[in-house]
């Protein structure tokens, strides 16, 4: 890994202080599941500018269907004080495709570092913050011809090696609703390609046959979160639920975003912020059996996230352990 000064950092187990004397799964991730870190830092990386205090890059890495597009289109990509490297990528897409999709034998860290220097670092203006925003750092793209995503830990280590210390942001959404949005986005994108996909009941039934499937891989959101905690450090990772927007309003939501990132949000930006719901109107409701499936995959992780980050996920109706689920 690379520190802001260009030094190679070992991948060692981080000892996290458990809350109230208890150690949670978020703080006990096994480093053996992460890929090895190169011992030598490439020449291109050594030439990267150091990050000034308070100007750490912001990495918005997930999750899909959690208001990511609204943040990308209505705020992050519109600011003059931000060098935005996120969806839609434009000319930068090839850099991040290598980071996300190439096998270890294909991945050329020197090449990617050089491309980042040429297309990102050398083009940043004085005073700009680098913002990466791409939910497919942890999610499969919701398209038929989806490329195979590298393991989440592999991607996290590659990002850490290139961009050094950073502020990692996960936006999150109630999984009961996210599953439906996932399907509807796939259906819409398939229609744009002249295809039809199966009805929702058949789709979710098919996904349930797999121990690890493409499009429902993050029902347990704590898995990806604890990987990024392990790679970037516990206190670098933050979670912002979409329900803070829908329940508390745009001002409170963007104020929390500003608190996490250090980006000041003006009253004009709050007023102009437009919620963009990518899902078309629908009448899909999860059956009791489908809700039980989502609950079984998501509930335990939600309890850990709520405890770790002090979030009222249970009150927001997130899947919760049986007998204590107030999602209605």
Phi, psi and omega in degrees: 000165183237127173281173183296337178270002176094009181275145177283133181249139177285156172267096180245159179294130176272129178267108182264140177282120182287143178288133176052037176076007181249139176256126181262169178296332179296333183255010182234035184289139184276115183293345182293342180276353180271151178290158179294153178259134178303141180283327184255139176268133184294160178299323180297320180294325182296337181272356180292142178292146176288153179273127178286153177304134181084359180239031177300144175297150179254124180245103176267100195255357181167182356261165177292157174063032182232030181085016183296317183295322178299316178296318183293311187277328189259352182220293192298320184277358185255357188265136180288336182273007180239133165267107189269119176237082184202186180290137351285136191286321189067231185290347181271356187301325181296327179299309187280338171297320177296317181297321188272330194240344184279141175291157180306324180290337180267333190287124180250100185296324178295319179296313181295319178299318179295320177295320178296319178297315184290317191262346182239292189297317181288347183254357178286137176275160178301132178088355180281145170263140175275128177235121170258130180221107184199107181293343179277011164292337178232353185239151168289138171301141184275061180225158183294311180272058183282133176287157178285121181282137174295160176306145183303320179296323178297315180295317181299317180295320178297317178296318181294320180297322184275314190257356175069207179300148180199171172260118183258125181243127168249121165270147191224152177218147174314122187293334176300322180274325182296324179299318180293317178298322177302309180298314184294325177292317175301317181296316179295315180294324177295319179298324177296335178266006180078027182241164169235143175246167185296161175300160185304315183300319179290323181296311183289328176295320178295319178295330181289346181281351186251137177291331177214110184249173186290308196261354175239035187286342185243031172302322169271092185293339184294336183297307180294322181298315184288334174296313181291328172299318181294321185277318185259346184105144186303316187278359175275345189256136183224154181233132180234104180288140176300330182295341173292336173281310185288331182266323187253348177100164185298318183300313180294321181296310182288332175295321177292321176300317179296321178297321181289314191266337187084002176278122178286134180249124185276158175304325178296320179294322177297316182293324184274348184296128183243127175289130179243109179263112183287348183271133176289162176305142183205165178241025181286131172230137179291135174287164176306321179294318179293320177297322179296321178297311180297317179300316181298326180277329192255333195299311184298318178296323178296321178300316180295317180296316180301318180290316184294321188249004178064042185252141181275056184296324179298316179295332177281359178085016179295154174307134186223158182306147181306139181088350181222028184261115181253026183281350179077000000 
